[in-house]
Amino acid sequence: MKRRHFLHLSLSSSGALLLGFAPRNAFANHLESDFYQPHGLIKIAKDNTITLMVKSPEIGQGVRTSLPMIVAEELEVPWENLVFEYVPFDRKKYFGQFAGGSTSIKNQFTRLRTVGAAAREVLIEAAAKLWNVPTLECFAQNVSVVHRNTNRRYLYGELIETASKLAPPEKPKLKNPKDFKLIGKATPDIDSHKIVTGKPLYGLDVVLPNMLYAVIAKPPQFGAKVLSFNDSETRKIPGVRQVIKLDPTENPTQQIGGVAVVANSFWTAKKGRDALKIVWSEGATPIESSESITKMLLELSAKTGWVIREDGQFEAAFQNAAQKFEAVYELPFLAHATMEPMNYTAHVQKDRCELWGSTQVPDDIHPLVKTMLNLPDEAITVNIPRSGGGFGRRLNLDYAVDAVMVSKAIDAPVKVIWTREDDFSHDFYRSAGVYQFQAGLDDKGKLVAWRLHAATTSHWAFEKNKDSAHTTEVFPDEFPAGFVPNFKLEYSNPLSNVPIGFLRAPGHNATAFIIESVMDELAHLAKKNPLAFRLELLGAESKEIPYRDHGGNYDSGRLRTVLETVAEKANFNKNLPPGHYHGLAAHVTFGAYVAQIAEVSMQKDGRPKVHKVWAAVDCGRIINPGAAKNQIEGGIIDGLGAALYGKITIQNGATVEQNFHQFQLLRIREAPKIEVHFVNMEESPQGIGEMGYPPIAAALTNAIFAATGRRIRKLPIVG
């Protein structure tokens, strides 16, 4: 269903006409209420109130604003005339309801334009029928249909009875982009006022009648299980209602087991959890540490790995190279550290289940709960509050499973809340990795040989996914693949019990750093300007580069353009204040192109200070420029914090870092000025939510090298 772009007719529960995305079927079309729905996303009232349904998970990327903007543009409704209604998960009405991979705009742009255009055209047809004139003499404008020859006008609300009897077109005419009034205009988030005034929006804000709270004691080591527990002291605490053992599931991404304490309040439940006396089994064997994992990764990376891609003859080219380069890069585990900790609310009843929670994947929660409870589709309601950050953590369902299991056990609505310590201890971390590089330059300083052997933990390996372990970690078609005649990529994956998941720009948040750092090292070895070295490798002519992963083929000319643009805007390596230095990096992430320059000075304590970051971005057409700029800025801030401080340490089979005093984020006083420049905005829209993150670590460390002559090959930089 997700890839189809054609429409169908069906009836809503109120008898309103629905225009959806499925094969066309014939249904009776009539109006039985004061509302007309030409699509599940649009509701038009007789009083001319236009309501747009907000269907997608909002995790801070702005889609609850930008997606309705697309519909409103084609529907010819000014933004200030709209009312917004948040809706629960419904696959039949709303097709995909998912947030991940920066796909929301990219995948839905044309579909949502079609939704708005089809509704507009059926309203135009209704007006033409009432006037008994050709539809070509009519046009939509400002929530109304106008007759061009006489300037007569019908408000949309006056047309709904006639429109409900007409079949919306399958292939409506879309507006010429030059006529866009809303798309491309900076528009405030529809939740802004509620956010700044503290109104309930988030999963953590959900409150139900007679709702109880649960806090869960999770295993202290990865793989440990409950052998026995004594809850006598817990049950003495006023307000504690029940204590429940949770058994682990076969899939560790769903339930790792533990003991839940249910109480009248969160704080009471936490006190009850802390009073439990639990005997745990020893964790998974072997008991791991960061040292043992790094040692294993270093040993693997020094050997021959599984060859993922091989062009030419690397070994011969490397041996014959005029200049040889070898280096080892190392990256740690990272936590997601969302501001809103994991939480979920469930009310499981005998014949139905209703759910509320911050999630990126309501369309995964629904079928999982259906299987868990053996309920029909229509008996499960998944409400989608706003999320206080996702970054890939809320692609997992473990905290939702917690709530469903506890609610079923106690036969009452319950909200499960994780403490910050729970959040850090039981995250699904960004992979740790060791990356062995070899490269060769010819006598003109041209890159002729490249080999990378990546040894990393793997999300797919941890999840025991059928896909290869490397596919979440390295990308065989990633630059400079296709530009180096002798290219080799190898991969190795160790067995590990550390939970691994997706983190913002998964895979790319690691590969962009290592590749762009090595690019800088090679430019220095070749005695060439870092920008000139990259541009020489890309070549002067644009080429379509085959890319078999998420984002598809990319254009070398567009990558060249963002590099040249950011260099121009930052006046790269020219007229810098004394003691200030530039570092450059660029990356293609999920089909979008980002180049960045960081301006850095070194402080007396040896730490870098980032004064300013310039970013040139090509993600195609921008729907909401303000939100797009915010996403690039947020990715830069996030990536700088990770590069400077981010690290999860494993000791004795468990996580050492337990809160923000140990897992430091970038502070406000450390945030640089950021200047974002968008280019190529007439192309098809791509994603933007993750793209600012990958290049920034390399831009920072390349600037540090320019300042100090010291290469940073291991993150984090501080600590």
Summary of the structure (lengths in Angstrom):
residues: 719
radius of gyration: 27.6
end to end distance: 48.1
largest distance: 83.5
contacts: 2583
relative contact order: 0.11
helix: 31%
strand: 25%
